[in-house]
Amino acid sequence: MASSRFSNHLLFLSLVISYLMFAFSGNFNEEFDITWGDGRAKILNNGELLTLNLDKASGSGFRSKNEYLFGKFDMQLKLIPGNSAGTVTAYYLSSKGSTWDEIDFEFLGNLSNDPYILHTNVFSQGKGNREQQFYLWFDPTADFHTYSILWNPQLIIFSVDGTPIREFKNLESIGVPFPKNQPMRIYSSLWNADDWATRHGLVKTDWTQAPFTASFRNFKANACVWSNGASSCGANSSWISEELDSTSQERLKWVQKNYMIYNYCTDTKRFPQGLPPECIMSWLHHELGINYV
């Protein structure tokens, strides 16, 4: 009898572990639709791996089956190795319509041995122009790394392998639009942008290196799924009020000090009439210790 109970416990435990592993790794067949590319996007290994390909004729892309209104999203990417100049691998959240919301990771390719540029942006009500760009502290083509977006009513946090690189707070109280009312899908695409992607378009795509391939795995969404005009959140929704603790704030400062290469909040030439209000609030917070409104 005791042996039977022990066996049942082992069976239950193995089922729980299998479920958790499945929930963490995701399945591209179940979670995503390939949306374009005429066969250049492929789901492999029983749904555990997705590859996007780009050649001179076309790129490729996919999107999530679900729409989400807030959540914490992880995806592991391995970027195009070698000479990737002119290419862009995009991974982002976006809604529909002319006044769409969007939260962007874009990886701008480069010549061999030159670093990728990680480009981030936040759109609200169809307006973006909130770019921050970074180098990475590792080779993103050598292995998979986790790129994460935390989006809740208070803030958006971009993270790489668990290290926050950017925080965009909800400052609607001072007139800064914040994406919070429109459900968004997850999208990804690989495409040619050699008119601007590498050194502002000076370096063109070398098509002798094609096809270019970016790989994706281990998608995880702990999020509120939008369906029939309402959202449904999972039991584990502590992320809904998550903020950066003091340790994470220090890691964020480390990244921005050592790896940020462009920040719209310091581009006074671009904003001759004055920096956007969120930039001023960020400066007051980080330089003078004054908290956000």
Secondary structure per residue as TSV (DSSP state, phi and psi in degrees):
chain	resnum	aa	ss	phi	psi
A	1	M	-	360.0	-47.3
A	2	A	H	-62.0	-39.3
A	3	S	H	-63.6	-38.0
A	4	S	H	-66.0	-42.7
A	5	R	H	-64.2	-39.5
A	6	F	H	-63.2	-41.5
A	7	S	H	-64.1	-40.2
A	8	N	H	-64.9	-38.8
A	9	H	H	-64.6	-41.2
A	10	L	H	-63.2	-41.5
A	11	L	H	-62.8	-45.2
A	12	F	H	-61.6	-44.7
A	13	L	H	-61.8	-41.7
A	14	S	H	-65.6	-35.9
A	15	L	H	-66.7	-41.3
A	16	V	H	-62.4	-46.5
A	17	I	H	-61.6	-42.9
A	18	S	H	-61.6	-41.2
A	19	Y	H	-64.2	-44.9
A	20	L	H	-63.3	-40.4
A	21	M	H	-63.7	-41.6
A	22	F	H	-65.5	-43.3
A	23	A	H	-63.0	-35.5
A	24	F	H	-74.1	-44.8
A	25	S	H	-77.4	-24.0
A	26	G	-	69.1	172.0
A	27	N	-	-141.5	118.0
A	28	F	H	-65.5	-30.5
A	29	N	H	-64.2	-35.5
A	30	E	H	-88.9	-29.7
A	31	E	H	-97.6	-22.1
A	32	F	E	-134.9	156.7
A	33	D	E	-118.6	135.1
A	34	I	E	-74.6	126.9
A	35	T	E	-106.9	-23.0
A	36	W	E	-164.1	164.7
A	37	G	S	124.9	-8.0
A	38	D	T	51.8	53.3
A	39	G	T	88.7	-1.6
A	40	R	-	-79.5	-18.3
A	41	A	S	-97.1	135.1
A	42	K	E	-135.5	136.1
A	43	I	E	-101.5	124.1
A	44	L	E	-125.9	172.5
A	45	N	G	52.9	48.8
A	46	N	G	56.9	35.8
A	47	G	G	92.1	1.6
A	48	E	T	-85.1	-17.7
A	49	L	E	-134.9	140.3
A	50	L	E	-129.8	133.4
A	51	T	E	-120.1	138.5
A	52	L	E	-108.1	140.3
A	53	N	E	-126.1	149.1
A	54	L	E	-131.8	127.5
A	55	D	-	-129.2	-173.9
A	56	K	S	-66.0	-23.2
A	57	A	S	-82.4	-35.4
A	58	S	-	-169.3	158.0
A	59	G	-	-98.3	-151.3
A	60	S	E	-162.9	166.2
A	61	G	E	-165.4	168.3
A	62	F	E	-147.6	167.6
A	63	R	E	-146.8	160.6
A	64	S	E	-73.8	147.4
A	65	K	S	-68.3	-36.1
A	66	N	S	-88.0	151.8
A	67	E	E	-101.5	149.9
A	68	Y	E	-130.7	144.5
A	69	L	E	-122.3	91.8
A	70	F	E	82.1	150.4
A	71	G	E	163.8	178.2
A	72	K	E	-123.2	118.8
A	73	F	E	-122.9	128.6
A	74	D	E	-120.2	140.6
A	75	M	E	-144.3	136.2
A	76	Q	E	-96.0	129.8
A	77	L	E	-124.4	145.9
A	78	K	E	-124.3	120.1
A	79	L	-	-87.7	170.6
A	80	I	-	-60.2	124.9
A	81	P	-	-82.0	166.0
A	82	G	S	71.2	-143.7
A	83	N	-	-79.2	100.5
A	84	S	-	-108.8	13.6
A	85	A	T	-53.9	137.8
A	86	G	T	89.7	-14.4
A	87	T	E	-94.1	153.5
A	88	V	E	-131.9	126.8
A	89	T	E	-106.0	118.0
A	90	A	E	-111.5	140.4
A	91	Y	E	-140.6	116.2
A	92	Y	E	-158.9	166.4
A	93	L	E	-106.1	140.1
A	94	S	E	-154.8	145.4
A	95	S	-	-97.9	-170.5
A	96	K	-	-108.6	171.1
A	97	G	S	91.9	173.6
A	98	S	T	-75.4	-19.5
A	99	T	T	-115.4	52.4
A	100	W	-	-73.6	160.2
A	101	D	-	-106.1	153.8
A	102	E	E	-161.3	143.7
A	103	I	E	-131.0	115.9
A	104	D	E	-114.4	133.2
A	105	F	E	-108.3	127.6
A	106	E	E	-133.1	131.8
A	107	F	E	-107.9	112.1
A	108	L	E	-92.7	119.1
A	109	G	-	-66.7	166.9
A	110	N	-	-151.4	172.6
A	111	L	S	-64.4	156.1
A	112	S	T	-52.7	137.7
A	113	N	T	74.7	-3.8
A	114	D	S	-98.3	144.7
A	115	P	-	-73.6	147.0
A	116	Y	-	-59.8	154.1
A	117	I	E	-110.5	124.9
A	118	L	E	-93.2	115.0
A	119	H	E	-104.7	128.0
A	120	T	E	-122.8	152.3
A	121	N	E	-156.4	156.1
A	122	V	E	-130.4	123.6
A	123	F	E	-107.6	142.8
A	124	S	B	-142.3	128.5
A	125	Q	T	56.5	39.7
A	126	G	T	81.6	4.3
A	127	K	B	-120.5	130.4
A	128	G	-	-114.4	-109.0
A	129	N	-	58.9	35.1
A	130	R	-	-123.8	50.5
A	131	E	-	-78.7	136.2
A	132	Q	E	-131.3	139.0
A	133	Q	E	-126.0	149.7
A	134	F	E	-141.6	149.9
A	135	Y	-	-86.8	160.7
A	136	L	-	-103.6	157.3
A	137	W	S	-94.5	20.0
A	138	F	S	-155.0	172.0
A	139	D	-	-88.4	107.4
A	140	P	T	-74.8	-0.2
A	141	T	T	-99.1	-13.4
A	142	A	T	-82.6	-26.2
A	143	D	S	-159.8	174.0
A	144	F	-	-78.0	142.2
A	145	H	E	-135.1	154.2
A	146	T	E	-95.9	124.8
A	147	Y	E	-114.9	125.7
A	148	S	E	-127.1	145.9
A	149	I	E	-125.2	121.1
A	150	L	E	-102.4	123.8
A	151	W	E	-131.9	109.8
A	152	N	-	-132.9	178.6
A	153	P	S	-63.7	-17.5
A	154	Q	S	-94.8	-30.3
A	155	L	E	-165.9	169.7
A	156	I	E	-124.7	131.8
A	157	I	E	-125.0	125.7
A	158	F	E	-94.9	131.5
A	159	S	E	-134.5	152.7
A	160	V	E	-127.9	119.5
A	161	D	T	50.6	39.3
A	162	G	T	83.7	-4.6
A	163	T	E	-97.2	119.8
A	164	P	E	-68.8	135.9
A	165	I	E	-114.5	-19.3
A	166	R	E	-155.1	142.8
A	167	E	E	-129.6	130.4
A	168	F	E	-124.7	110.1
A	169	K	E	-89.2	154.8
A	170	N	-	-75.1	110.0
A	171	L	-	-121.1	40.9
A	172	E	G	-60.4	-25.3
A	173	S	G	-63.7	-20.1
A	174	I	G	-115.3	19.7
A	175	G	T	90.1	14.9
A	176	V	-	-93.7	118.0
A	177	P	-	-61.9	143.7
A	178	F	-	-136.0	134.0
A	179	P	-	-71.5	111.8
A	180	K	-	-149.3	-7.2
A	181	N	S	-112.8	-14.3
A	182	Q	S	-109.1	123.0
A	183	P	-	-64.4	146.6
A	184	M	B	-128.5	149.2
A	185	R	E	-98.7	161.8
A	186	I	E	-90.1	133.7
A	187	Y	E	-126.8	155.0
A	188	S	E	-149.0	148.2
A	189	S	E	-153.9	155.5
A	190	L	E	-126.3	122.6
A	191	W	E	-150.8	165.8
A	192	N	E	-91.7	125.8
A	193	A	-	-137.6	45.6
A	194	D	T	-75.1	2.4
A	195	D	T	-79.5	-12.4
A	196	W	T	-150.7	-19.5
A	197	A	T	-68.8	-39.7
A	198	T	T	-115.5	115.7
A	199	R	G	51.5	46.0
A	200	H	G	57.1	33.1
A	201	G	G	93.1	0.2
A	202	L	T	-71.5	-29.8
A	203	V	S	-105.0	121.9
A	204	K	-	-94.7	162.9
A	205	T	-	-67.7	132.2
A	206	D	-	-92.9	98.8
A	207	W	G	-72.1	-9.8
A	208	T	G	-69.1	-16.2
A	209	Q	G	-88.4	-8.2
A	210	A	-	-72.5	156.4
A	211	P	S	-78.3	145.9
A	212	F	E	-91.7	141.0
A	213	T	E	-132.1	130.3
A	214	A	E	-117.1	141.9
A	215	S	E	-120.5	148.0
A	216	F	E	-134.2	143.2
A	217	R	E	-158.9	171.7
A	218	N	E	52.0	51.2
A	219	F	E	-71.2	139.2
A	220	K	E	-141.7	130.0
A	221	A	E	-126.2	116.4
A	222	N	E	-107.2	93.0
A	223	A	E	-151.2	171.5
A	224	C	E	-96.2	115.3
A	225	V	E	-83.7	132.1
A	226	W	E	-95.0	126.2
A	227	S	E	-153.4	132.0
A	228	N	T	53.4	41.5
A	229	G	T	79.5	11.8
A	230	A	E	-144.5	159.0
A	231	S	E	-111.4	146.7
A	232	S	E	-125.9	122.5
A	233	C	E	-105.4	149.0
A	234	G	-	-71.2	172.3
A	235	A	S	-65.8	-35.8
A	236	N	-	-93.1	87.3
A	237	S	-	-123.0	36.1
A	238	S	G	-64.0	-22.0
A	239	W	G	-62.5	-19.4
A	240	I	G	-63.0	-23.6
A	241	S	G	-119.9	14.6
A	242	E	-	-69.5	140.9
A	243	E	-	-136.7	170.2
A	244	L	-	-75.9	127.5
A	245	D	-	-80.9	-179.5
A	246	S	H	-63.6	-37.2
A	247	T	H	-64.5	-44.6
A	248	S	H	-65.7	-35.0
A	249	Q	H	-62.2	-39.5
A	250	E	H	-67.3	-38.5
A	251	R	H	-66.3	-38.6
A	252	L	H	-60.6	-45.9
A	253	K	H	-62.2	-38.7
A	254	W	H	-60.7	-46.5
A	255	V	H	-63.3	-46.8
A	256	Q	H	-68.6	-30.0
A	257	K	H	-73.6	-39.1
A	258	N	H	-101.2	-22.1
A	259	Y	T	-128.9	-10.6
A	260	M	E	-73.3	130.4
A	261	I	E	-115.1	-13.1
A	262	Y	E	-150.7	137.5
A	263	N	E	-141.0	115.9
A	264	Y	G	-57.4	-24.4
A	265	C	G	-74.6	-6.8
A	266	T	G	-115.1	5.6
A	267	D	-	-91.9	79.7
A	268	T	T	-68.4	-26.1
A	269	K	T	-66.2	-32.5
A	270	R	T	-75.4	-26.9
A	271	F	-	-124.1	70.1
A	272	P	T	-64.4	-22.3
A	273	Q	T	-86.4	0.9
A	274	G	-	124.4	145.4
A	275	L	-	-66.8	152.6
A	276	P	-	-56.5	150.2
A	277	P	H	-60.5	-32.5
A	278	E	H	-66.5	-27.2
A	279	C	H	-69.5	-41.0
A	280	I	H	-65.1	-42.3
A	281	M	H	-64.9	-39.6
A	282	S	H	-63.4	-41.3
A	283	W	H	-64.1	-43.6
A	284	L	H	-61.0	-37.9
A	285	H	H	-70.6	-48.9
A	286	H	H	-79.8	-32.6
A	287	E	H	-92.7	-35.1
A	288	L	H	-114.7	-5.7
A	289	G	-	76.9	14.6
A	290	I	-	-85.2	127.4
A	291	N	-	-72.7	157.5
A	292	Y	-	-62.1	157.6
A	293	V	-	-62.6	360.0
